[in-house]
Amino acid sequence: MKTEYDVVIIGAGMGGLSCGTLLAKKGLRVLICEQSSKPGGYCVNFKRHGFTFTPAVHYLNEFGPQGQMEEAFQLLGLPPEIEFCPQDPQRRIITPYFQLTLSTDIDRFEGDLSRLFPKERLSIHAYIEEWKRLVKIIEDLPLRSLEVISLKEKFHLLYKGMLKGPQIFRYRGKTAEEVLNSFFKDPLLKYLLSFGARKGSSILTCASPIMWAIKGNFYYIKDKGVEALPQLFLRQYKAYGGEISFNALVKKIVIEKGQAQGVQIEGGEEIQSGYVISNGDSHATFHSLIGYDLLPDRFVRELQKKEISAPTFTLYAGVDLDLAQMGFDGALVHYYPAMSKNPWEEKGVEGFDIEKEKMAIRMDSIKNPMLAPRGKHTVAIAAFTPYALFTDGAKISPRYAEIKEEIAQKIMGVTEKVISGLSSHAMVRHASTPLTYERETLNMHGATMGWYLSAKEFSRIRSQKTPIAHLYQAGHWTFPGGGIPMVILSGINAAKLVFKSMKKSTINSFAGNMT
């Protein structure tokens, strides 16, 4: 590791890796500083006694033919080493009263819903048709970052937006609750179609599963864990001459005369650079690595108003059950242990009951047998859980281990209703709390998707620029948002901001939604 680079990137998550790969490909001297011992952020695997688990990635979208990631891979020069296979059906919805399948056969889903809620049949049809129409419009409307495109492209985008934007933007700023209430009356149907979204969420949060089903936009990596993705990026990044330093925790972004000049690593070593990209937690970036005193008051006030995305508790189990023979096919299971008449009711620590929380159940080894020993399978069960449940003020609760075990036991018991015999057939068990995710990824409170995408937040266009010159953001805390494909795009955008600032805009603009 040298002491001077063109660009230093904080964090080797997928945003940092995509950013670094494009910068290095264009000949810049790039260093990625990663606080952990491996790349990927949430996009990693871990092993327990022969079983391989993934902490947070439930699925991959936009990785199919003509998807945004196909163009991203071409731009970055990534070799076709990973095979992305469509996951269909995508989801199984299990409740105490009925089960549903969400697949690319969206008309079947509509029919199944209509049979369960016959009085809402016409409204269900109208809702599904609305999203079929909007999916076509969104596919044809380039979702470009205004910060990296030319004036000519901005005028072209404005023209398209005038023609098709009003049909989409009428939902801008609308909460899922408002939109679902405008279509439906039955509280259980609204609860079902909320897909576990929080109160105040954008309607697009709830509608995403239906939109992905319409597009057939749901993939998994064949014969490999999700960790294959960051490893591929890292190999290509290094092939272009990029450097990475693991176990290198950045403690400070060096600012001189309002401009980023490099970083200081734990231990005091200073690395100089012309640009800094933060692919980490936004709160930590501005509060800890810079300091509010160096930022405009208005920017700090806006930052302090933001909410983070909900943290989760995840229970992992390695089981000696034949899940495929039991009827499971690898689809993501949405399990609703209890059906509330108020889908938007939120409870704090006092009223929290994990046995009534919506759960996402993954059985990744059904599609990827290499993740488990022969004849055995992996199960991962995740549910939103308050961060404060595990803390006592600013400290870890003295009952942390006890609370963690209690929740794990309850999740295991509740999931028995979906996977019979789970408890008695669990050979391996491991649990991650919001504090676990916070410790491993340095995301505040273990946030899984950066800032909470409320309807109000969605109505704003997040900027990857910052009040500090030559300091840009990448990752799920900034534009265009959470999810693996989005953070990869954010990294590409951040690299283009550097090119634009350096007036090295020799990179070819390419079609589609990438720019």
Secondary structure, 3 states (H helix, E strand, C coil): CCCEEEEEEECCEHHHHHHHHHHHHCCCCEEEECCCCCCECCCCCEEECCEEECCCCCCECCCCCCCHHHHHHHHHCCCCCCCEEECCCCEEEECCCCEEEECCCHHHHHHHHHHHCHHHHHHHHHHHHHHHHHHHHHHHCCCCCCCCCCHHHHHHHHHHHHHHHHHHHCCCCCEHHHHHHHHCCCHHHHHHHCCCCCCCEEHHHHHHHHHHHHHCCCEEECCCCCCHHHHHHHHHHHHCCCEEECCCCEEEEEEECCEEEEEEECCCCEEEEEEEEECCCHHHHHHHHHCHHHCCHHHHHHHHHCCECCCEEEEEEEECCCCCCCCCCCCEEEECCCCCCCCCCCCCCCCCCHHHCCEEEECHHHCCHHHCCCCCEEEEEEEECCHHHHEECCEECCCHHHHHHHHHHHHHHHHCCCCCCCCCCEEEEEEECHHHHHHHHCCHHHCCCCECCEHHHHCCCCCCECCCECEEECCCCCCCCCCHHHHHHHHHHHHHHHHHHHCCCCCCCCCCCCC
